[in-house]
Amino acid sequence: KCFDMVDGILFTGGHDVNPKFYNQKNEKCGLLCDSRDEMEKYLFTKAIENDKPVLGICRGIQLFNALLGGTLYQDLPTEYPSETKHSMTKPYNRGVHTVDILKDTPLFKIIGVDKLSVNSYHHQAIKDLALNVVANAISEDGLVEAITLPNKKFVMAVQWHPEFLWEDSKENNAIIRAFVKAIDK
């Protein structure tokens, strides 16, 4: 009954996602929080079952992909070496690399541009995309940086942190507004 009062859920950044969610052993993860993983698994599953809007940020994209059957790089610097900066220092309200927004995707329809400068503070990322999940943005070094789940009211996740960019970036502001609008429907 309590879940009926929920209009939408924002899944924020934070701890690494436990590799047990994508059938791997913990070899290179940082800090884990099993109670958070289990709580968010429950909330995500309920939200999908009830077609409630969800937005994932950073850990959120990793969690969504893992729960839907995909895998993650446990540690980007050792498993996916790149010149692209995925772990920036403060301040976080600036872009450090770009992502290509794929045309004909919900994200493209929301922000209306095909390239976006984003902030980046993560060491895990999508490795194998889950079935039925659609990539919406790709980083300059080839990582999936935004996803949606088709045939749902609003299921979107981004690898960057739009909450730090919304004031100076109309595109990041539009992502947050689209989530709020989906809740209000």
N, C-alpha and C positions, 0 to 999 in steps of 0.2 A: 504493500500500500504506500509506503514512503516513497518508493521510486516513482509512483504516479505524479508526485509533486515536482519532480525534476523535469525541467524544460529542455536542458541541454547540458553537456559536460565538456569542460576544458581540461585536457590532459597536458600537464606542464612538463618542463625539463626537470632533471634531477638525477637520481641514481641510475646506474646501468641496469638494463633489463637482464634478468637471470637467463642464462643460456638454456636452462631446462625447458623454457617456453619454445625454443626452436631446436630441441633434441640434440643439443651439444653439451659438452662439459665445460666448466669454467676454467679456461686456460689463461685468459688475459684481461679479464674484467677488472674494473675498479670496484668501488663501493656498491654493494647490493643491499636491497631491502625487501626480503621475502614478503613481509606483511603488506607493503605498498604494492608489490607485484600482484599479489592475490586479490587485494581490494580493487585495483584498477582492472584486472582481468574480469572480475565480477561486473563492475560498472560498465566496461566496454561491451561485454556480452549482452547485458541487459539493454543497453542503449541500442545496439544493433537489432536485437529481437523486437524492440518497441519502436524502432525507426526514429530515435531521438537524435537531434543534431549533436555531433561531436567534432571538436577541433583538437588536433594534437600538435604540440610544439616540442621540437628537439627530441627528448625521450619519447614523446607522444608518437612520432612517426615510427620510431623503432619498436615501441610497444605494439602499435596497430599492426605493423608488418609481421611481427613475431606471432601475435595471437591469431592472425589470419593465415598462417602457414608458411611464411617466409623466414629467411635467416638474416643474421647480422654479422658484420665484422665486429669482433669483440674489442679490437684495438687498431684503429686506422693507421697510426704511425708505423706499426710493424707488419700489418696485414695488407695495407694498401698505400704504400709510400707515394707521396705526391708533392709537387711544388705548391699546390693550392693550400692556402692557410685555412685549416678547419678548427684551429684552436687559438682564437685571438685573445688579447688582453683588453682590459677596460680602457676606454669606455666602449660599451656595446651598441651604442646608437649610431654606428657607422658601418658601411659595407667594407668587407675585406676580400670578397671574391664575387663572381657573378654566377647566375644560374640562367639557363635557357628555359623559358616557359614554352611548353609544347602547345602548338595550336590545336584547336578543337578540343580543349580540355576545360573542365570547370574553372581551374585556376586562371587560365587565359581569359575566359569570359568575365571573371571577377576583376582582374587587374588591367586587362587590355594592353599589355606589353609582352614582347617576346624575349626580353632580357631584363634581369633585375639584379642590382647589387645588393648583397645580403651580408649580415653579420654571421659569425660562425664560432660556436664554442661547444665542440663535441669530439669524442674519440671513438664513438660507435656510429655505425651507419648501416643502411640496408645493403646486404650482400645479394641475396636472391629475393626477388620481388615475389610476394605471395600471389597465388592464382586469384583471379578476379579483381585484383587491385590494379589501378591504372596510374602509371607514372605521369606526373604533371609538370615536373621540372627536373633538369639534370644539371649538375655542377660542371664547371669547366674541365674538371678531371674525370668526369663520367659517372659520378655517384647520383643515385636517385635522391632528390632533395624535396620533392612534394608528391603526395599521392592522394587519390580519391577512391572511394568505393562506389561503383555505379549502382543505380537502382535503389539508392537510399536517399532520404531527404537531404542530409548534409553530413558526409563523412569525409573530412579533409585533414591532412597533416602535413606540416612543413618541418624541415630540418633546422631552419634558422629560427630566430627569435623576433617575430613581428612586434611583440609587446615593447621592445626597446626601440623600434623604428617607426612606430605608427605616427608620431607627431611630425616627423620630417619626411615621411614617405607616404604619399597618397595611395600607393599600391599596397603597402602593408596595412595601412588604415582600412583599405577596402576588404582585405581578408578578414579582419576582425569584425567589420560591419556586416559582411556576408554571413558570418556565424551568428551574430546577434539577430539579423533579419530572419534567418532560418528558425531561430528559437521563437521569434515573435509570431510566426505563421501558425 
